[in-house]
Amino acid sequence: MKIIVGMDTLEENQTGQVKKILLTGKMRNRLNDLGLIEGTFLECLYRNKGISAYMIRGTVIAIRAEDTSQIKITISES
């Protein structure tokens, strides 16, 4: 079963697929340029209170928690 959660809830080594990006403006454009678009698969590599690192299309990208909370993803529930 797949559930929709905020990207900020992913734990280290957990994977998901981008469902919806609620960000607008420059930040949304920047993430789109980096390959973070709807349908993209990603993996959380490192979590911290303020910033987390994700593997996105073969590249490691660090994103602030306030931005990842505005990105909805699907994860498989075990």
C-alpha positions, 0 to 999 in steps of 0.5 A: 500500500502506498501512502502520501507524506511530506518529503521531510518525514523520510528517514535515512535510507528510505525511498519515495516518489515525488507526487506533488510540489507545493513550492512556488517561485524561485525555489520551485524553479531551482528544484525543477532545474536539479531534476526534482519534478513530479514522478522523480524517485529519491532516497534520503541519505542524511537527516538533520533538524534543519537540512537533509540530503537526498539522492535525486537522479544520481546526484546528492542534493541538500534541501532545507526542512522548510522546503521539503515539508512542501514536497509530497511524496508516496512511500510504500508502507510495509 
